[in-house]
């Protein structure tokens, strides 16, 4: 699979209609159990992880916005930019024995 195909697969997994929806389930006693993870969402994450692991290098650019609300109700927004460059580590071959 070519690198462009890997990115397309990752993009499809992120933008697709499948999403993780953690809905706490209530039993008869009214207590909450662990959130339910949809199998389709888990499969999409596994596909995305496999596509990313197949790459030798990648870059990621993102614009972020964080919002904080003060006790007075005033909203503060913090904008930022993220640039990540990642590359698989090169592990040197080791010789054992004589």
N, C-alpha and C positions, 0 to 999 in steps of 0.2 A: 504494500500500500504506500502510495506517495505521501509526502509530508502534507500537501494541500488536502488530500483526502482525510488525513488524521484531524486536521483543523476543522474540516467540514463536519466530521463525525462529532467532535467535541462541541461545536456550535449547535448542532442538531440536538445533542443531549441537554444543553443548557437552555435553549430557546423553545424546546418542544413543549407540548401540552402537559407533559408529566411533571409533577412537582411533589416534593415531600410535604405531606400534610400530617402534622402531628396532632391527632385528635385524641385527647384522653378519653378512654372508655370508662363508663361507670358500671360497677357490678350491682347486684341487688342490694348490697349493704351501703351503697352510695360512695364507696372509696374509688379513687382513680387508679387505673393501671398505667403501665408504660404506654407512650404514644404508639399509634399504629403506623407502620412504615409500609407504604404501598409497594408491591413487588415490581411494578413498572418503573417506579422511581429508582429503586435499588438497581434494577437492570440498566437504566440509563446512566447512573453513576458508575457502574462497573464498566460499561462501554467507554465512557469518557476517560476513566482511569487507564484502561488498556491502551487507548489511543495516545494518551500522554506518555505512558511508559515506553511506547514504541519510538518516540522521538529521541534523537540524540541531543537536540538543543531547541530552545524555544524562547520567545520574548512575549511579554504581556504588558500592555499599556492600559491604564484605567484612570478615570477621573472619579474621585470619591467626594461624597458630601456626608458629613456627620452633623447631627442636630442634637442640641441639648436644650432642655427646657428648665429655666430657673424656677425657684419657688414662687417668684413674682408673676410667673406666666410668660415672661419674656423668652423668646426663642433665639438661640445662637446657632449659626451655621458655620461650619468649618469646611472649606473646600481644599482639595489636595489632588495631587497627581502621583500615580505610582508607575514606575518603570522597572520591570523585573527581567533580567536576562539569566537564563538557566542553561546549564550544559551538564550532561552526564559526566561523572568522574571517570577518568581513565585509570583503571587498575592495572599496575604492571604485572606481567606474568611471573610466576615464581617457579623455580625449578627445585624439585625435591629428589633425593636419592643421589646416586653416584653417576 
